[in-house]
């Protein structure tokens, strides 16, 4: 009977985080492209008469950016200094997924409102949110900097294929 080797490595963590990030970012991109190609008579319209979404969509977009960053910083800021590297990475993953999900939700909301109103303003707001989400892509350097890895922890994290257990 073969046993599988399920060791937690920095390389595996980066691969999982990249996959999660890409999966979360793909949905609003695909939906935005689909709705745009199916639109008929879409136009850029800043006229706010009768359209309550002209105020709601930007507020949700900006709110998701600030709330996501706040939750991310608050979650990682509550980590004690003596926390293990594995636990730090787990908290980073949780905080990142929450941040990505908030951005994805706001982008999806913008794209759906575009499909209902045919106002390109909402699609542009959604595209901005998707762009911002893509900028949040987790990289080795970003993780080291955000978690403030130094000394032994940084050396452990740089040994990409060595298990953290």
C-alpha positions in Angstrom: 0.0 0.0 0.0 1.5 3.3 -1.1 1.6 6.3 1.2 1.3 9.8 0.0 3.6 12.5 1.2 1.4 15.5 2.3 4.0 17.8 3.7 3.3 21.5 3.8 6.1 23.3 1.9 6.5 27.0 1.0 6.4 26.1 -2.7 3.1 24.2 -2.2 1.7 27.1 -0.2 2.6 29.6 -3.0 1.0 27.2 -5.6 -2.2 27.0 -3.6 -2.4 30.7 -3.1 -1.8 31.5 -6.7 -4.5 29.0 -7.7 -7.0 30.4 -5.3 -6.2 34.0 -6.4 -6.6 33.1 -10.1 -9.8 31.1 -9.5 -11.4 34.0 -7.6 -10.3 36.6 -10.2 -11.4 34.5 -13.2 -15.1 34.6 -12.4 -15.7 38.3 -12.8 -13.4 38.4 -15.8 -15.3 35.7 -17.6 -18.7 37.1 -16.6 -17.7 40.6 -17.6 -16.5 39.5 -21.0 -19.7 37.4 -21.5 -22.0 40.2 -20.6 -20.1 42.7 -22.7 -20.2 40.5 -25.8 -23.9 39.9 -25.3 -24.8 43.6 -24.7 -26.8 45.5 -27.2 -26.6 49.3 -27.2 -24.2 49.6 -24.2 -23.2 53.2 -23.6 -21.2 55.3 -21.2 -23.8 57.3 -19.2 -23.0 59.4 -16.1 -26.5 60.8 -16.0 -27.8 60.0 -12.5 -31.5 60.7 -13.1 -33.5 57.7 -12.2 -30.5 55.4 -11.7 -29.9 54.7 -8.1 -27.0 52.4 -8.9 -24.8 55.3 -10.0 -24.3 56.0 -6.2 -24.5 52.4 -4.9 -21.9 50.7 -7.2 -19.1 53.1 -6.5 -19.8 53.0 -2.7 -19.7 49.2 -2.7 -16.5 49.2 -4.8 -14.6 51.6 -2.6 -16.1 50.0 0.5 -14.9 46.5 -0.6 -11.4 47.8 -1.2 -11.1 49.5 2.2 -12.9 46.8 4.2 -10.8 44.1 2.6 -7.6 45.9 3.4 -8.8 46.6 6.9 -9.7 43.0 7.6 -6.4 41.8 6.1 -4.3 44.2 8.2 -6.4 43.5 11.4 -6.1 39.7 10.9 -2.3 39.7 10.3 -1.7 42.4 12.9 -3.2 40.2 15.7 -0.5 37.6 15.1 1.8 37.1 18.1 5.5 37.4 17.4 6.2 33.8 18.6 3.7 32.3 16.1 5.0 29.5 14.0 5.6 30.1 10.3 3.0 27.5 9.4 0.4 29.4 11.5 1.4 32.7 10.0 1.0 31.3 6.5 -2.4 29.9 7.5 -3.6 33.3 8.8 -2.2 35.0 5.6 -4.2 32.6 3.5 -7.4 33.3 5.5 -7.0 37.0 5.4 -6.1 37.0 1.7 -9.2 34.9 0.8 -11.5 37.3 2.6 -9.8 40.3 0.9 -10.1 38.6 -2.5 -13.7 37.6 -1.9 -14.8 41.1 -1.1 -13.2 42.4 -4.2 -14.7 39.7 -6.3 -18.1 40.3 -4.9 -18.0 44.0 -5.6 -16.7 43.3 -9.2 -19.5 40.7 -9.8 -22.1 43.2 -8.5 -20.8 45.9 -10.9 -20.8 43.5 -13.8 -24.3 42.3 -13.1 -25.6 45.9 -12.8 -23.9 46.6 -16.1 -25.8 43.6 -17.7 -29.1 45.0 -16.3 -28.6 48.7 -17.2 -26.2 48.5 -20.2 -24.3 51.4 -18.7 -20.6 50.9 -19.4 -19.8 53.0 -16.2 -20.5 49.9 -14.1 -18.4 47.6 -16.3 -15.5 50.1 -16.0 -15.9 50.1 -12.2 -15.9 46.3 -12.3 -12.8 46.3 -14.5 -11.0 48.6 -12.0 -11.9 46.2 -9.2 -10.6 43.2 -11.2 -7.4 45.1 -12.0 -6.9 45.9 -8.3 -7.6 42.2 -7.5 -5.0 41.1 -10.0 -2.5 43.5 -8.3 -3.1 41.6 -5.1 -1.5 38.4 -6.5 0.5 36.6 -3.8 4.2 36.3 -4.5 7.0 35.0 -2.4 8.4 38.5 -1.9 5.1 40.0 -1.0 4.4 37.3 1.6 7.9 37.7 3.1 7.4 41.5 3.3 3.8 41.4 4.7 4.5 38.8 7.3 7.8 40.5 8.1 9.8 37.2 7.9 13.3 37.6 9.2 16.2 35.3 10.3 15.3 31.7 10.7 11.7 32.1 9.5 12.9 33.7 6.3 15.5 31.0 5.7 12.8 28.4 6.3 10.4 30.1 3.9 13.2 30.3 1.3 13.7 26.6 1.3 10.8 26.2 -1.1 10.6 22.3 -1.1 11.4 21.7 2.5 8.5 20.8 4.7 7.5 23.3 7.4 6.4 20.5 9.8 
